[in-house]
Amino acid sequence: MTGSVLVGRAPSPGDISTGYDAVVVGSGAGGLTAAVCLARQGRRVAVFEQHFTAGGYTHAYRRPGWEWDVGIHAGGEVFVRTPVARIELDGARASGVVLADGTQVRAPVVVSAAGAQNTFGTLLDDGDGERSAVMRRGFPFVLLFLGLDGDPVEPGLPRHNLMVTDGDCDAFFDGTGVRTSGLFLSFSCAKDPTWTAQHPGRSTGEILAYVQPELFEPFQGSRWRRRDPAYLALTAELTAELLDQLHRHLPRTRGRVAYHELGTPLTAEHFAGWPGGSLYGLAKDVAAFRDGRRPGTADWLRPRTGIDGLYLAGQDCLAGGFLGAVTGGLLAAHEALD
Ligand SMILES: Cc1cc2nc3c(=O)[nH]c(=O)nc-3n(C[C@H](O)[C@H](O)[C@H](O)COP(=O)(O)OP(=O)(O)OC[C@H]3O[C@@H](n4cnc5c(N)ncnc54)[C@H](O)[C@@H]3O)c2cc1C
């Protein structure tokens, strides 16, 4: 992607040590929280991130003339463009990771903040059929990045987020309703008192909505920026639907949209590594949690994994969303330091 705000650095030969006190897989909110907590307790920590910038679902984007800040900025020793291929076990204990280029990195503590499916299904491949069987993906999303003419006041952009749940949400989640649901509109530029001085006459924002995963199944395996014309037609239709919703809820944005770009579940899978492009990782529905009468399918998800030395951080070890990811990182570090 051109013009992302790059955080972290790609390692040069010799940069990565053969051993650390702890390695963290994934540099989203969960991974970075765990890494910072461990480092502040004096541990030598390396974070490995597959993408070319750190931050996971919270990294910032730029396009010529436009900037979207969807979350946090990291600092520190974070190796980007460094996918982890495998978590190493020494007997029944985690002992480090193997990077995609074959480099072995040893550590008595491995924190995986790359999601449960990636951790147990790919990085560990522990063959635990029971565990795999109960891992159900959450819903994916489409994300429309917007550039608007005018400072945030002119198009009437709110400082608060808008969550729109009109329509039949149950039918959507049953797969019998509309293609998108659960609209979320956010304009961080309106909350930033320094925005207008830095970007006079311009505003940015994001519209996020859950989307039916089946729509993107025909395009699985296609490559970013080399997608099929049918995929481009689908994204154009979804973009038009989301713009309609924007104008319905914020009418003063009409005629002011100067730039838009749609991210899909395939984009999320490509950049943030979540299988199926899930927004909140594994399904966080009623069945996932114990309801007092029966156990939840996700009850086994904990920062302490049952494998000595391996900890799960991020939104899959606790709850979905930014707070769930950060709390998951905090708890994983706490368990690792215990
Ligand atoms: C536009 C947008 C708006 C949002 N708004 C909100 C909001 O208002 N409130 C809220 O609560 N949540 C929101 N969310 C969701 C929230 O951002 C996420 O739930 C949270 O950031 C997830 O953090 P995480 O650390 O668990 O995962 P991620 O941030 O996805 O981090 C996982 C990282 O692991 C990396 N990785 C995966 N596999 C490997 C591998 N093999 N080797 C190395 N690295 C790997 C990925 O590249 C990724 O960087 C929003 C998300 C988006 C996209």
The ligand as a Gaussian input file, in Angstrom:
#p B3LYP/6-31G(d) Opt

LIG

0 1
 C      -11.569000       0.799000      11.069000
 C      -11.720000       0.034000      12.341000
 C      -12.407000       0.628000      13.381000
 C      -12.534000      -0.046000      14.594000
 N      -13.189000       0.586000      15.597000
 C      -13.275000      -0.012000      16.801000
 C      -13.898000       0.654000      17.899000
 O      -14.399000       1.778000      17.776000
 N      -13.948000       0.022000      19.078000
 C      -13.402000      -1.220000      19.262000
 O      -13.454000      -1.747000      20.371000
 N      -12.805000      -1.885000      18.241000
 C      -12.735000      -1.322000      17.024000
 N      -12.139000      -1.985000      15.981000
 C      -11.611000      -3.349000      16.206000
 C      -10.252000      -3.301000      16.934000
 O       -9.389000      -2.439000      16.229000
 C       -9.689000      -4.731000      16.988000
 O      -10.651000      -5.538000      17.647000
 C       -8.370000      -4.819000      17.769000
 O       -7.488000      -3.797000      17.387000
 C       -7.741000      -6.193000      17.554000
 O       -6.450000      -6.200000      18.148000
 P       -5.561000      -7.508000      18.142000
 O       -4.240000      -7.132000      18.696000
 O       -6.278000      -8.633000      18.799000
 O       -5.455000      -7.929000      16.588000
 P       -4.787000      -7.146000      15.354000
 O       -4.782000      -5.691000      15.579000
 O       -5.439000      -7.630000      14.131000
 O       -3.285000      -7.653000      15.368000
 C       -2.919000      -8.946000      14.951000
 C       -1.584000      -8.791000      14.223000
 O       -0.990000     -10.075000      14.058000
 C       -0.289000     -10.039000      12.827000
 N       -0.012000     -11.424000      12.409000
 C       -0.930000     -12.367000      12.058000
 N       -0.285000     -13.508000      11.738000
 C        1.049000     -13.262000      11.908000
 C        2.224000     -14.067000      11.728000
 N        2.163000     -15.349000      11.338000
 N        3.430000     -13.491000      11.980000
 C        3.522000     -12.198000      12.397000
 N        2.441000     -11.397000      12.558000
 C        1.224000     -11.945000      12.329000
 C       -1.223000      -9.294000      11.905000
 O       -0.575000      -8.815000      10.750000
 C       -1.725000      -8.183000      12.827000
 O       -0.907000      -7.029000      12.744000
 C      -11.996000      -1.350000      14.750000
 C      -11.312000      -1.956000      13.700000
 C      -11.180000      -1.291000      12.501000
 C      -10.440000      -1.959000      11.375000

